Amino acid sequence: MNKSELVQDLASKADMSKADAQRAVDTLFNTKDGLFMQALKKGEKVQITGFGTFERRERKPRTGRNPRTGEEIRIGATVSPSFRPGKALKDAVK
């Protein structure tokens, strides 16, 4: 399912216009100022009971190896988003 299919399904299931559904999806998922993005930028968790948890994961700097040469390289610290599915989601997918 892509974004336009999500908007279409939301509009039909929630009995709302497609434009309203588009605004709702953008409010949640927009990469610039969506609610999920704002919370993750602040370092907060977004926890939706039964569905899962979105959070930031911070990795410390570490030493790695170039697979071609075997030379040691320094890998800097990174921050990335992470999703951990909830029990209800796991059970529904089985």
C-alpha positions, -999 to 999 in steps of 0.1 A, spaced: 0 0 0 14 34 -9 4 68 3 -24 75 -23 -39 41 -15 -38 48 22 -56 81 16 -82 64 -6 -89 37 20 -90 62 49 -115 84 30 -138 54 23 -136 38 58 -139 70 78 -166 84 55 -146 116 47 -136 134 16 -104 125 -1 -90 160 6 -97 156 43 -81 122 43 -50 136 25 -46 163 52 -50 137 80 -23 115 65 0 145 59 -5 157 94 7 124 108 34 114 83 48 145 66 86 144 68 90 181 75 64 189 101 43 157 106 34 147 142 55 116 141 85 135 127 82 163 153 81 138 182 111 118 169 131 149 164 125 158 200 137 123 211 102 112 221 87 78 215 55 75 195 37 45 210 4 33 194 -9 5 216 -14 -27 197 4 -14 166 39 -6 177 65 20 188 85 45 167 116 58 184 151 72 177 180 49 181 215 63 187 246 43 177 279 52 192 310 57 170 328 24 163 356 8 143 347 -12 112 365 -28 83 365 -20 46 354 -53 31 375 -49 0 408 -40 17 404 -52 52 416 -18 64 401 -5 96 379 25 93 362 48 118 324 49 116 308 79 132 279 81 156 245 80 139 208 85 149 181 66 130 144 60 134 133 26 145 100 7 146 91 -21 171 58 -38 162 33 -44 190 19 -78 200 -15 -73 182 3 -64 149 26 -94 152 -4 -117 159 -24 -102 129 5 -108 105 10 -145 115 
